[in-house]
Amino acid sequence: MIFAILGGMAFAGIHVHIMNGIALVMICLFIYLNIGPYRKLQVAVVTEKWSDGGINLGKIRRIVGINLCLGLINVVVGAGGRFIS
């Protein structure tokens, strides 16, 4: 839609670029979550090392909370961005 109507990202509003940047950060956090703490949590559960699992579960909760906040910011920027620029 951006390419058909506006002619590309260069002509999109600043709110679209902000949303794109936030989405990239969210993707990076999700990839880190799956590569790091989630795999360590799986290993801790299989080996029944519950203290290690609890530490990794805390990291997962923190990352998911950050991603949730970024997603909510993204919705606000997307919904109200056209009124700003």
CNS distance restraints for C-alpha pairs under 8 A (distance, minus, plus):
assign (resid   1 and name CA) (resid   5 and name CA) 5.93 0.50 0.50
assign (resid   1 and name CA) (resid   6 and name CA) 7.81 0.50 0.50
assign (resid   2 and name CA) (resid   6 and name CA) 5.33 0.50 0.50
assign (resid   2 and name CA) (resid   7 and name CA) 6.57 0.50 0.50
assign (resid   2 and name CA) (resid   8 and name CA) 5.75 0.50 0.50
assign (resid   2 and name CA) (resid   9 and name CA) 6.76 0.50 0.50
assign (resid   2 and name CA) (resid  12 and name CA) 7.20 0.50 0.50
assign (resid   3 and name CA) (resid   7 and name CA) 4.52 0.50 0.50
assign (resid   3 and name CA) (resid   8 and name CA) 4.31 0.50 0.50
assign (resid   3 and name CA) (resid   9 and name CA) 7.14 0.50 0.50
assign (resid   4 and name CA) (resid   8 and name CA) 7.59 0.50 0.50
assign (resid   6 and name CA) (resid  11 and name CA) 5.92 0.50 0.50
assign (resid   6 and name CA) (resid  12 and name CA) 6.75 0.50 0.50
assign (resid   7 and name CA) (resid  11 and name CA) 6.67 0.50 0.50
assign (resid   8 and name CA) (resid  12 and name CA) 7.01 0.50 0.50
assign (resid  12 and name CA) (resid  16 and name CA) 6.31 0.50 0.50
assign (resid  12 and name CA) (resid  17 and name CA) 7.57 0.50 0.50
assign (resid  13 and name CA) (resid  17 and name CA) 7.02 0.50 0.50
assign (resid  13 and name CA) (resid  81 and name CA) 7.97 0.50 0.50
assign (resid  13 and name CA) (resid  82 and name CA) 7.33 0.50 0.50
assign (resid  13 and name CA) (resid  85 and name CA) 6.41 0.50 0.50
assign (resid  14 and name CA) (resid  18 and name CA) 6.24 0.50 0.50
assign (resid  14 and name CA) (resid  81 and name CA) 7.82 0.50 0.50
assign (resid  14 and name CA) (resid  85 and name CA) 6.79 0.50 0.50
assign (resid  15 and name CA) (resid  19 and name CA) 6.09 0.50 0.50
assign (resid  15 and name CA) (resid  77 and name CA) 6.14 0.50 0.50
assign (resid  15 and name CA) (resid  78 and name CA) 6.52 0.50 0.50
assign (resid  15 and name CA) (resid  81 and name CA) 4.99 0.50 0.50
assign (resid  15 and name CA) (resid  82 and name CA) 7.08 0.50 0.50
assign (resid  15 and name CA) (resid  85 and name CA) 7.42 0.50 0.50
assign (resid  16 and name CA) (resid  20 and name CA) 6.15 0.50 0.50
assign (resid  16 and name CA) (resid  78 and name CA) 7.08 0.50 0.50
assign (resid  16 and name CA) (resid  81 and name CA) 7.76 0.50 0.50
assign (resid  17 and name CA) (resid  21 and name CA) 6.17 0.50 0.50
assign (resid  18 and name CA) (resid  22 and name CA) 6.20 0.50 0.50
assign (resid  18 and name CA) (resid  77 and name CA) 7.65 0.50 0.50
assign (resid  19 and name CA) (resid  23 and name CA) 6.09 0.50 0.50
assign (resid  19 and name CA) (resid  74 and name CA) 5.57 0.50 0.50
assign (resid  19 and name CA) (resid  77 and name CA) 6.80 0.50 0.50
assign (resid  19 and name CA) (resid  78 and name CA) 6.72 0.50 0.50
assign (resid  20 and name CA) (resid  24 and name CA) 6.30 0.50 0.50
assign (resid  21 and name CA) (resid  25 and name CA) 6.42 0.50 0.50
assign (resid  22 and name CA) (resid  26 and name CA) 6.20 0.50 0.50
assign (resid  22 and name CA) (resid  70 and name CA) 6.70 0.50 0.50
assign (resid  22 and name CA) (resid  71 and name CA) 7.93 0.50 0.50
assign (resid  22 and name CA) (resid  74 and name CA) 6.73 0.50 0.50
assign (resid  23 and name CA) (resid  27 and name CA) 6.15 0.50 0.50
assign (resid  23 and name CA) (resid  71 and name CA) 7.89 0.50 0.50
assign (resid  23 and name CA) (resid  74 and name CA) 7.74 0.50 0.50
assign (resid  24 and name CA) (resid  28 and name CA) 6.23 0.50 0.50
assign (resid  25 and name CA) (resid  29 and name CA) 6.22 0.50 0.50
assign (resid  26 and name CA) (resid  30 and name CA) 6.20 0.50 0.50
assign (resid  26 and name CA) (resid  67 and name CA) 5.81 0.50 0.50
assign (resid  26 and name CA) (resid  70 and name CA) 7.09 0.50 0.50
assign (resid  26 and name CA) (resid  71 and name CA) 7.82 0.50 0.50
assign (resid  27 and name CA) (resid  31 and name CA) 6.21 0.50 0.50
assign (resid  28 and name CA) (resid  32 and name CA) 6.15 0.50 0.50
assign (resid  29 and name CA) (resid  33 and name CA) 6.03 0.50 0.50
assign (resid  29 and name CA) (resid  63 and name CA) 6.91 0.50 0.50
assign (resid  29 and name CA) (resid  67 and name CA) 7.31 0.50 0.50
assign (resid  30 and name CA) (resid  34 and name CA) 6.32 0.50 0.50
assign (resid  30 and name CA) (resid  63 and name CA) 7.99 0.50 0.50
assign (resid  31 and name CA) (resid  35 and name CA) 6.15 0.50 0.50
assign (resid  32 and name CA) (resid  36 and name CA) 5.71 0.50 0.50
assign (resid  32 and name CA) (resid  37 and name CA) 7.82 0.50 0.50
assign (resid  33 and name CA) (resid  37 and name CA) 5.63 0.50 0.50
assign (resid  33 and name CA) (resid  38 and name CA) 5.95 0.50 0.50
assign (resid  33 and name CA) (resid  60 and name CA) 6.63 0.50 0.50
assign (resid  33 and name CA) (resid  63 and name CA) 7.15 0.50 0.50
assign (resid  34 and name CA) (resid  38 and name CA) 5.18 0.50 0.50
assign (resid  34 and name CA) (resid  39 and name CA) 6.45 0.50 0.50
assign (resid  35 and name CA) (resid  39 and name CA) 6.19 0.50 0.50
assign (resid  36 and name CA) (resid  40 and name CA) 6.33 0.50 0.50
assign (resid  37 and name CA) (resid  41 and name CA) 5.98 0.50 0.50
assign (resid  37 and name CA) (resid  56 and name CA) 5.15 0.50 0.50
assign (resid  37 and name CA) (resid  57 and name CA) 7.33 0.50 0.50
assign (resid  37 and name CA) (resid  59 and name CA) 6.62 0.50 0.50
assign (resid  37 and name CA) (resid  60 and name CA) 6.32 0.50 0.50
assign (resid  38 and name CA) (resid  42 and name CA) 6.28 0.50 0.50
assign (resid  38 and name CA) (resid  56 and name CA) 7.08 0.50 0.50
assign (resid  38 and name CA) (resid  57 and name CA) 7.73 0.50 0.50
assign (resid  38 and name CA) (resid  60 and name CA) 6.97 0.50 0.50
assign (resid  39 and name CA) (resid  43 and name CA) 6.34 0.50 0.50
assign (resid  40 and name CA) (resid  44 and name CA) 6.11 0.50 0.50
assign (resid  40 and name CA) (resid  53 and name CA) 7.34 0.50 0.50
assign (resid  40 and name CA) (resid  56 and name CA) 6.76 0.50 0.50
assign (resid  41 and name CA) (resid  45 and name CA) 6.15 0.50 0.50
assign (resid  41 and name CA) (resid  52 and name CA) 7.40 0.50 0.50
assign (resid  41 and name CA) (resid  53 and name CA) 4.90 0.50 0.50
assign (resid  41 and name CA) (resid  54 and name CA) 7.91 0.50 0.50
assign (resid  41 and name CA) (resid  56 and name CA) 5.64 0.50 0.50
assign (resid  41 and name CA) (resid  57 and name CA) 6.70 0.50 0.50
assign (resid  42 and name CA) (resid  46 and name CA) 6.27 0.50 0.50
assign (resid  42 and name CA) (resid  53 and name CA) 7.81 0.50 0.50
assign (resid  43 and name CA) (resid  47 and name CA) 6.09 0.50 0.50
assign (resid  44 and name CA) (resid  48 and name CA) 5.63 0.50 0.50
assign (resid  44 and name CA) (resid  49 and name CA) 4.88 0.50 0.50
assign (resid  44 and name CA) (resid  50 and name CA) 6.43 0.50 0.50
assign (resid  44 and name CA) (resid  52 and name CA) 6.08 0.50 0.50
assign (resid  44 and name CA) (resid  53 and name CA) 5.07 0.50 0.50
assign (resid  45 and name CA) (resid  49 and name CA) 6.33 0.50 0.50
assign (resid  45 and name CA) (resid  50 and name CA) 6.70 0.50 0.50
assign (resid  45 and name CA) (resid  53 and name CA) 6.39 0.50 0.50
assign (resid  49 and name CA) (resid  53 and name CA) 6.30 0.50 0.50
assign (resid  50 and name CA) (resid  54 and name CA) 6.02 0.50 0.50
assign (resid  51 and name CA) (resid  55 and name CA) 6.38 0.50 0.50
assign (resid  52 and name CA) (resid  56 and name CA) 6.35 0.50 0.50
assign (resid  53 and name CA) (resid  57 and name CA) 5.97 0.50 0.50
assign (resid  54 and name CA) (resid  58 and name CA) 6.18 0.50 0.50
assign (resid  55 and name CA) (resid  59 and name CA) 6.50 0.50 0.50
assign (resid  56 and name CA) (resid  60 and name CA) 6.19 0.50 0.50
assign (resid  57 and name CA) (resid  61 and name CA) 6.17 0.50 0.50
assign (resid  58 and name CA) (resid  62 and name CA) 6.24 0.50 0.50
assign (resid  59 and name CA) (resid  63 and name CA) 6.24 0.50 0.50
assign (resid  60 and name CA) (resid  64 and name CA) 6.06 0.50 0.50
assign (resid  61 and name CA) (resid  65 and name CA) 6.02 0.50 0.50
assign (resid  62 and name CA) (resid  66 and name CA) 6.23 0.50 0.50
assign (resid  63 and name CA) (resid  67 and name CA) 6.13 0.50 0.50
assign (resid  64 and name CA) (resid  68 and name CA) 6.05 0.50 0.50
assign (resid  65 and name CA) (resid  69 and name CA) 6.28 0.50 0.50
assign (resid  66 and name CA) (resid  70 and name CA) 6.18 0.50 0.50
assign (resid  67 and name CA) (resid  71 and name CA) 6.03 0.50 0.50
assign (resid  68 and name CA) (resid  72 and name CA) 6.26 0.50 0.50
assign (resid  69 and name CA) (resid  73 and name CA) 6.20 0.50 0.50
assign (resid  70 and name CA) (resid  74 and name CA) 6.06 0.50 0.50
assign (resid  71 and name CA) (resid  75 and name CA) 6.31 0.50 0.50
assign (resid  72 and name CA) (resid  76 and name CA) 6.35 0.50 0.50
assign (resid  73 and name CA) (resid  77 and name CA) 6.10 0.50 0.50
assign (resid  74 and name CA) (resid  78 and name CA) 5.95 0.50 0.50
assign (resid  75 and name CA) (resid  79 and name CA) 5.95 0.50 0.50
assign (resid  76 and name CA) (resid  80 and name CA) 5.86 0.50 0.50
assign (resid  76 and name CA) (resid  81 and name CA) 7.63 0.50 0.50
assign (resid  77 and name CA) (resid  81 and name CA) 4.99 0.50 0.50
assign (resid  78 and name CA) (resid  82 and name CA) 7.65 0.50 0.50
assign (resid  80 and name CA) (resid  84 and name CA) 6.89 0.50 0.50
assign (resid  81 and name CA) (resid  85 and name CA) 6.50 0.50 0.50
